[in-house]
């Protein structure tokens, strides 16, 4: 393995990585997917996906990722579950280090995704996918006529809260401070929505409910008075931002101030020739399974063209 130089290695196994693998395998590039420590990405903690085209009745997130993986495997994709700890991207042959091995490739597709930030509560972890979510666009539909709590005070929280008013009957925005960090336009939009109620100077200490029954409420504490109370609700959305999984590429690739990999407009090319980025690792705006899949397709096609150009010039 350490001596073999692959045509393409795909780092990450969510919708972007799996779509890239399908296209690269169909192009006979014999891709290797390094799946990471959470194979399947964020969809593995999504119980129902109802907005992915082709599944009229909806599909469970893990099942969708299994189908994609099987499809990629059918065309000859190889998979290895390994966590990459270090990369060397400067030369024509890129080297990835992880699990005591070196992986070498001519082109690298980075699809390591982004992770939602959570409060870190045990109850939050236990109820993920059972009324606890970090994506209103993905899961808002399941909370029709329900009371919902959104935690956060930035643009993400205001956007999620405003979107959720399309479905929920009441949206409580819980924020630890007495003013928002969100832009003025986003604040005004939320303040002017009669369905949104703000709970200021307050932190969430526990989410009440069970995987069987779903979310029943949240226990909160006022940071100034220490007063505790329970807000009855059937849904909880963490809206405190996302972190792209790009730490190992810091210093090797151009990124924006929040760590998302920069790509050339209209392509998946990064600042390093032969290295491409797809999915949430370079997209902080849409963050959907279908848009990730689209950029995964683009990355595979970009990698194929790059390899052809290198072969001609070489």
N, C-alpha and C positions, 0 to 999 in steps of 0.2 A: 504493500500500500504506500509506504513512504517514498518509494522510487517512482511510482506511477504518476504521470502528469495528465490530469483529466482535461478534456475540452472545456467542461463547465462543472463547477460545483455550486450548488444552491444552498445557502445558509438560511435555515428557517423553513417551517413546514405548515404554515397557515395557508389561506386561500391564494396568496401571492406566490409563495414558494411552490405549492402543488401545481398551480396553473403554469408557472414557468417550467416545471419538470415535465408536464404533459407536452408542451410545445417543443422543448429541447429534445425530449426523447423521440418525438415524432420526426424531428429533423436529424435523427441518428447521431446526436451528440453524446449519447450515453451518460446522462447526468447522474451525479451523486448528490443526494439530498442529505445534508447533515441536520438532523431533526431538532437538536437542542434538547433542553431539559423538560420542555412542555410541548411535545409533539402535537401538531394541530392548531396551535396558537389559541387566541382568545375564544374562538368558537367552541373550544372544548368545555367551556363553562357557560355556554349558552344553551338553554334547554330547548327553545323553539326558534327556528329561523323561518320567518314567513315572507321575507322580501327578497329571497334569492330566486331569480328566474328559473322556471322549469319545475318547481315544486309547488303545485297548486294547493296542496293540503298542508304545506309547511313541512319542515323536517328538523329533527334534533341536530344541534350543532356538531356533536361528535360523529353522528351518522353521516352528515354531509362531508366531513373531513375524511372519514373512512372511504367513502365513495371516490372522492378526489384522489386519495392515496392509491386505491386499487387501480384507478384509471391510469395514473402515472406509472404504476408498476407494470401494468399490462404492456406498455410500450418499452419496457426495459430499464426504467429508472431504478437505481440502487439506493438503499436507505441505510443510514447508520445513525444511531442515537448517541450523540456525543456533544459535549459542551465545549465550544471553542474558547480558548483563554487568551490567545494572542494571534495577531495577523501580521504578515509582511507583504505589503501590496506594491512596493516600489518597482520591482523588476517585471519583466515580461511574464515570468512564471510567479504566480501568487502562492504564498505558503500560509497555511492555517495550522495552528498548533492546538491540540486538545486531546485529552484522554490518553496521553503518552504517545501520540502519533503525530506525524506531519502529513498534511493533505496538500497536494500541489495541483494547480490548475492554470489554464491559460485565460479563462474568464471566470469571474465570480459574480453571482447574483445574490445580493444581500436582501433578505426578506425576513429579518428578525423581529419585525413588528414593533408595537408599542404596548406598554402596560398601563392600564388605568391605575391612578393613584387611589388608595383606599385609606380609611381612617385607621385600619389595623385592629378592629374589634373582633373578638372571637365569634360573636353572633353574626357579624357582617360576613365573615368567611363561611360560616355554617349555612347561611341562607342565600348564598350566591346562586342565582338561577331559580330561586324559590320566592321571588318578590324583591330580591336585592339585585340591582343592576348598576352598570356604569355607562349605559348607552340608551338614551331616550329614543333615538331613531330606530334602534333595533327592537326595543321591548315596550315602547309606550302603548302600542295597540292592545297589549294584554291588560291594561289598567283602565279600561272604559268605565266611567262613572265611579271610579275609586278615589279615595283620598291618598295623596302621595306626599312623601317628604323628600326634598332635595337638599343636600348639604353642599355648601360652597358659597362663595361671594364674588367670583370672577365672571368673565364673559361666558365660560363654559356653563356655569350654574344658571346664569340668566337665560342662556340659549336653551338649555335642557328644560328649565321650568316653563318657559314660554311655549316650547313645543308640546310639553305634556298637558298644557291646558286644552289642547285639542281632544284629549281623551279623558283625563281625570276631572272629577267634580270640584276638587279643592287641592291646591298645591301649596304646601308649607315649605318655605325656603329658610333653612336653619343656618345661621351664620354666627361665627364666634365673635365678631366685632359689631360695632354699631353703625358701620357704613360699608358700602360695597367697594370692591376693587375693580368692578366691571366698568367698561366704557360708559360714558354718559348716555349714549343712544340706547345701549342695552339696558341700562338702569331704568330709563324712562319707559321703555317698552314693558318692562316687568312691573314697575310701579303703577302703570295705567291699566294693568290687566286685573279685573275684579276677582278672578279666580285665584290669584296669588296672594298669599299672606306671609309676611316676613316675621321671623322669630329671631330677634337680635340678641347679641351678647350671650349666645347659647351654644353649648357643645352637646353632641350625642354621646351617651355613655353606653347604651345597649339597644339592640334591635330585638324586639319581642316577636315570638312566633316559632314555628317549627317547619322543617322541610315538608311535612305532610299537610300542614294547614296554611303555610305561607306566612307572610308578614302580618302581624296584628297591631303593631305600634312601635314607637321609639321612645325610649326613656332619655330625657334631656336634662341638662343642668345649666342654670344661669351662672355665668362666670363672675358676675358682680355680686349677686345676692346668695349664691350657692343653693338657691331654691331648685328643687327637682320636681318634674312632672312627666306625665306620659301623654304623647300626642298619638291619638288613634289614627292609624293609616293602614293601607293594604299594599303599599309599595314604597320602596326606598331607593333613591338614586344617588350614588356618589358622583359629584360633579366638581372635583377638585383638581382636574387636569389629567393629562397622560404624560408618560415618560417614554421616549423612544429607546429601544434596546440597542444603543449604539456605543456604549462605553468603550468597547475594545477597538473601535475605529477612530477614537479621538486622537487627533494628531496625524492621522493617515488620510482622512477625507475631509473635504469642506463640509461644514455643518452650519445650521443657523444657531442663533443664541440659545435655543432650547434643546439643541442636540439632534434635530432632524437632519438627515443627510440631504444635501442640496443636489438636485439633478438638473440637467440642461432642459430648458423649456421644450416641451413636446417630445421628450425622450426619457430614458431611464439612465443615461450616461451620468456618472459621477465625475468628480474632479480627477480621478485616476483612470487612464485608459484601460479598458478591459474589466472594469468593475462597474456593476450596475446595481441600482437600488429600486425595489418595488414594494408596494403596499404601505402599511402604516409607518414604516421606518422613514419614509420620505413624504408622507401625506398626513398633515395635521388638520386638514379641513374636512374631508369627507369620512374617512375612517370606516368604510363599509366593506363587507366581504366581497361584494360584486366589483367595487372600484379597485380593491386589492387584487382581485383576480385579473382585472383588465390590465393593470400595470405589470402583473406577472407575465402575461402574454407579451407585452411590449418588451420586457427585459429579455425574454428568451429570443425574440426576433432581433433585438439589438445585439445580443451576444453572438447570434448566428452570423449576422452581417459583419460584425467585428472580426470574427474568426476567418470569414471568407476574404476580407480585405487584407488581413495579416498574411494569409496564405499566398495571395496574389503578389503583395509587396515583398514577401520573403523569398 
